[in-house]
Amino acid sequence: MTTLNNRERELVALGASLASNCIPCIKYHIQEARKAELTDEEISEAIEFAEKIKRVPAGKVLETASDLLSVRIGESAAGTGSCCTPGTEAKSCC
Protein backbone atom coordinates (compact mmCIF):
# COMPACT_ATOMS: atom_id res chain seq x y z
CA MET A 1 0.00 0.00 0.00
CA THR A 2 1.66 3.22 -1.09
CA THR A 3 -1.24 5.66 -1.31
CA LEU A 4 -1.33 6.51 2.40
CA ASN A 5 1.67 8.05 4.09
CA ASN A 6 2.99 6.78 7.43
CA ARG A 7 1.05 9.34 9.49
CA GLU A 8 -2.22 8.43 7.77
CA ARG A 9 -1.59 4.70 8.22
CA GLU A 10 -1.00 5.19 11.94
CA LEU A 11 -4.19 7.24 12.32
CA VAL A 12 -6.12 4.37 10.69
CA ALA A 13 -4.31 1.85 12.91
CA LEU A 14 -5.19 3.84 16.03
CA GLY A 15 -8.87 3.79 15.08
CA ALA A 16 -8.78 0.07 14.36
CA SER A 17 -6.93 -0.62 17.62
CA LEU A 18 -9.53 1.28 19.60
CA ALA A 19 -12.43 -0.36 17.75
CA SER A 20 -11.04 -3.82 18.48
CA ASN A 21 -10.41 -2.98 22.17
CA CYS A 22 -6.83 -4.18 21.82
CA ILE A 23 -4.60 -2.79 24.56
CA PRO A 24 -1.31 -4.10 23.07
CA CYS A 25 -2.33 -2.66 19.68
CA ILE A 26 -3.15 0.80 21.05
CA LYS A 27 0.15 0.87 22.96
CA TYR A 28 2.09 -0.15 19.86
CA HIS A 29 0.33 2.26 17.52
CA ILE A 30 0.68 5.23 19.87
CA GLN A 31 4.45 4.60 19.79
CA GLU A 32 4.40 4.23 16.01
CA ALA A 33 2.26 7.36 15.61
CA ARG A 34 4.82 9.33 17.59
CA LYS A 35 7.58 7.93 15.35
CA ALA A 36 5.50 9.13 12.39
CA GLU A 37 5.70 12.61 13.97
CA LEU A 38 2.09 12.82 15.10
CA THR A 39 1.72 14.97 18.21
CA ASP A 40 0.03 13.72 21.35
CA GLU A 41 -2.77 16.20 20.58
CA GLU A 42 -3.28 14.68 17.10
CA ILE A 43 -3.17 11.14 18.52
CA SER A 44 -5.66 12.10 21.23
CA GLU A 45 -8.02 13.67 18.70
CA ALA A 46 -7.90 10.54 16.52
CA ILE A 47 -8.62 8.28 19.49
CA GLU A 48 -11.47 10.47 20.74
CA PHE A 49 -13.00 10.57 17.25
CA ALA A 50 -12.73 6.78 16.88
CA GLU A 51 -14.36 6.33 20.30
CA LYS A 52 -17.29 8.55 19.28
CA ILE A 53 -17.80 6.47 16.14
CA LYS A 54 -17.52 3.21 18.13
CA ARG A 55 -20.24 4.33 20.56
CA VAL A 56 -22.95 4.51 17.87
CA PRO A 57 -23.14 0.77 17.04
CA ALA A 58 -22.51 -0.12 20.70
CA GLY A 59 -25.52 1.97 21.67
CA LYS A 60 -27.62 0.32 18.96
CA VAL A 61 -26.71 -3.15 20.29
CA LEU A 62 -27.77 -2.13 23.80
CA GLU A 63 -30.98 -0.61 22.41
CA THR A 64 -31.78 -3.80 20.46
CA ALA A 65 -31.15 -5.99 23.52
CA SER A 66 -33.38 -3.74 25.58
CA ASP A 67 -36.13 -3.86 22.91
CA LEU A 68 -36.06 -7.67 22.99
CA LEU A 69 -36.50 -7.88 26.77
CA SER A 70 -39.58 -7.28 28.86
CA VAL A 71 -37.59 -4.87 31.05
CA ARG A 72 -35.62 -1.80 30.01
CA ILE A 73 -31.86 -1.89 30.26
CA GLY A 74 -30.55 1.27 31.90
CA GLU A 75 -28.08 3.28 29.85
CA SER A 76 -25.60 3.23 32.73
CA ALA A 77 -25.96 -0.54 33.30
CA ALA A 78 -23.09 -1.50 31.01
CA GLY A 79 -19.92 -1.94 33.03
CA THR A 80 -21.40 -1.07 36.42
CA GLY A 81 -19.65 -2.98 39.15
CA SER A 82 -17.54 -5.03 36.76
CA CYS A 83 -13.98 -5.04 35.51
CA CYS A 84 -15.23 -2.79 32.71
CA THR A 85 -15.91 0.15 35.01
CA PRO A 86 -14.49 3.31 33.38
CA GLY A 87 -11.05 4.15 34.68
CA THR A 88 -10.04 0.55 35.36
CA GLU A 89 -8.14 -1.76 33.06
CA ALA A 90 -10.25 -4.58 31.65
CA LYS A 91 -9.18 -8.06 32.74
CA SER A 92 -10.02 -11.42 31.23
CA CYS A 93 -13.75 -11.10 32.02
CA CYS A 94 -14.34 -8.83 29.06
C-alpha positions in Angstrom: 0.0 0.0 0.0 1.7 3.2 -1.1 -1.2 5.7 -1.3 -1.3 6.5 2.4 1.7 8.1 4.1 3.0 6.8 7.4 1.0 9.3 9.5 -2.2 8.4 7.8 -1.6 4.7 8.2 -1.0 5.2 11.9 -4.2 7.2 12.3 -6.1 4.4 10.7 -4.3 1.8 12.9 -5.2 3.8 16.0 -8.9 3.8 15.1 -8.8 0.1 14.4 -6.9 -0.6 17.6 -9.5 1.3 19.6 -12.4 -0.4 17.7 -11.0 -3.8 18.5 -10.4 -3.0 22.2 -6.8 -4.2 21.8 -4.6 -2.8 24.6 -1.3 -4.1 23.1 -2.3 -2.7 19.7 -3.2 0.8 21.0 0.1 0.9 23.0 2.1 -0.1 19.9 0.3 2.3 17.5 0.7 5.2 19.9 4.5 4.6 19.8 4.4 4.2 16.0 2.3 7.4 15.6 4.8 9.3 17.6 7.6 7.9 15.4 5.5 9.1 12.4 5.7 12.6 14.0 2.1 12.8 15.1 1.7 15.0 18.2 0.0 13.7 21.3 -2.8 16.2 20.6 -3.3 14.7 17.1 -3.2 11.1 18.5 -5.7 12.1 21.2 -8.0 13.7 18.7 -7.9 10.5 16.5 -8.6 8.3 19.5 -11.5 10.5 20.7 -13.0 10.6 17.2 -12.7 6.8 16.9 -14.4 6.3 20.3 -17.3 8.6 19.3 -17.8 6.5 16.1 -17.5 3.2 18.1 -20.2 4.3 20.6 -23.0 4.5 17.9 -23.1 0.8 17.0 -22.5 -0.1 20.7 -25.5 2.0 21.7 -27.6 0.3 19.0 -26.7 -3.1 20.3 -27.8 -2.1 23.8 -31.0 -0.6 22.4 -31.8 -3.8 20.5 -31.1 -6.0 23.5 -33.4 -3.7 25.6 -36.1 -3.9 22.9 -36.1 -7.7 23.0 -36.5 -7.9 26.8 -39.6 -7.3 28.9 -37.6 -4.9 31.0 -35.6 -1.8 30.0 -31.9 -1.9 30.3 -30.5 1.3 31.9 -28.1 3.3 29.8 -25.6 3.2 32.7 -26.0 -0.5 33.3 -23.1 -1.5 31.0 -19.9 -1.9 33.0 -21.4 -1.1 36.4 -19.7 -3.0 39.2 -17.5 -5.0 36.8 -14.0 -5.0 35.5 -15.2 -2.8 32.7 -15.9 0.1 35.0 -14.5 3.3 33.4 -11.1 4.1 34.7 -10.0 0.5 35.4 -8.1 -1.8 33.1 -10.2 -4.6 31.7 -9.2 -8.1 32.7 -10.0 -11.4 31.2 -13.7 -11.1 32.0 -14.3 -8.8 29.1 
